[in-house]
Amino acid sequence: MDFRCWYVIFVMTGHEEKVRGQLKDNLAKQGLPPAEYLIPKRWLRERNAETGEWEEVLKVMFPGYVLVGTDEIEQVAAIAGGITGVLKFLKTDDGEFYQLPMEEISWIAYMTEKNDVIEESEVYLDEDNRIVVQSGPLKGEEGRIKRFNRRSGRVAVEFLIGAERRVVWLGVRVVSDDVR
């Protein structure tokens, strides 16, 4: 993460990667400084409706959001305005571009270390039935975990995007007691 300022672009759901690609191309064509883009994704276990089997599925964590790191937000916004699928930028009540808090974007970037994807963490329940993260991106972040669904291998984790607290399900692998 080379940029001091991170912002949120609202896009049509399902167009996140397309918008990222077009922004990258258009900034380069115009000779403008590059920006960083983050579209966090996570692995989830879901039951296949046809077969009834559990499958690992890669899902966008914040559908309709593209996070952009740049020191030139006005130039990025001007180019983004001409891209199909871009809806708007998150702004303050005063109409200024809203900057994401650095501690939150740093945590998201840390968790999405490889290709914007949050890998599964390994968890177990201690003797008091509290969830403990043994390894993975949630290690040491047990306080952010709000709920645990053992059957589907998911934990609900709280994130701050803009001024809004969002609870997002992340995939975990439950480690049996004898592995600890």
N, C-alpha and C positions, 0 to 999 in steps of 0.2 A: 504494500500500500504506500504509494509514493505521494499521494495527494493529501492535503490538509482538510479539504472540504468535500463532504459527500452529500448527495442529494437524491431525491426519489422522483422517478418519472413514472406516472401512471400510464399504462398501455392496455390495449385490448388483451384480455386473457387469451393465452395461447400464442401471442405475438412477441413474447419477450426476447427470444433469440433472434428473430427477424429484425426487431428494432435495434438490438445491440449490433448486429452485423452491418446494418445500414448506417448507423451512427459512426461506427469505426471507419467504414469506407468513405463516407461523406466528409468527415473531419480530415482524413488523409488527402482526399482530392482537393480540398480547399487549402491545404498546406497549414492547417491549424494544429496546435499541440494535441497529442493524443490524450484520451481520457481512459480511466479504468472503469470496467463494468462488472457488476456482481449480480448474478441471478441465482440466489441460493436454492439448492435442491437437496432432497433427503430421500433415503431409502425407507420404504414402508412395506410391511407385510399386509397384503390384502387377499381376500378370498376371491378366487375366480368365479364369476357368476355362472359360467357354463359347466365347469368341472367340479367346483366346490373345493378345489385344492388351494392351499396358501401359496402365494407368489411374492417375490420381491419386486417392487415397482418403484421406479424413480419418478418423484413428483416435485414440481416447483413449490418451494416453501411459501412464497408470497405471490400467489397468482396475480398477474396484472401489474407487478412492480419490477422496475429495473433500477438498481442502485448505481449511481454514477459518481465517480471520484474525479474532480477536476478543479483547477484554479480559475477556469474560464467558463463559468456556468452560463453567462449570457450568450456566448458563442455557441455552446452546445445547445441551448434552448432555441436559438434562431435556426439552427440546422434541423433540430428535432421537429420543429413546427411543420416542416415539409414532408415528414415521413408518415406514411399510412400506418395507423395502429397506435400512434402516440396520442394520448388523450389530454394530459396536462402534467405540470410539475407540482409537487407539493410546495405550498407557499404558506407564509405566515399570515396573520390577520392584516398586516400592513402591506401585503402584496409582494414581500421579499421572498426569494427562494429560501426554503427551510433547509438548514444544515442539520444533518443527522449528528447526534452526539458521538464524539470520537470513541468513547468507551463502548458504545453499542456496535458501531461499525467494526471496531477492532475485534470484538468478540465474534461477530458473524464471520469476518474474514478468517479468524483463527480456526473456527469450526469448519469452514469450507476450504480447507487447506488445498485440496486437489480438485481442479476443474469445477469449482463452485458447488461441490457435493459434500454434504455432511455424512460421514460414514457412521455406521452403527457403533454405539458404545456397549461395552459388556457390563451388565449390572447383576446384583444379587440382593436379596433381602437379608438384613442382619437379624440377630436374635430378637430384637424389638420390632421386627417387621418394617423397618425403615429401608428405603432403597439406598444402596451404596453403588457408586460407579467404580468399577475395577479398572477399566481402561477405556480409551477413546476420547472424543472431543468433549464429552460431558464430565470427565474426571475433575473433581473438585468443584463442580457446579451443581451439586445436589440441591442447593437452596432455590435454584431456578425451576426445579421439577415440581409441577403442581399436581399431577395425577400420573398413575401408572396402570396400564392395562397389560397384565401378564399374558393373557391369552393371545392377543394380537402382537405382542412384543413392541409396545409403544409407550412413550412417556410424553406428557404434555409439558412443554417448556415455554416460559414467558419471555417475549422479546419486546423491545420498545422500538417502534417505527414511527417517526414523527412524534406526536404527542400521544399516540395511541399504543396501549399495551395489547399485544396480540399473543394468544396462546396457540402454539403450533405443536402438532404431534411429530415426534421424531422416533425413528426406529432404534430399538435396542435388542441386544441378544442377552437372554437370561442365562446366567451361568449357574449350574447346579451347585448345591452345597458342598459336594465332595471335590469340586475343582478348586475352591477357595483355598 
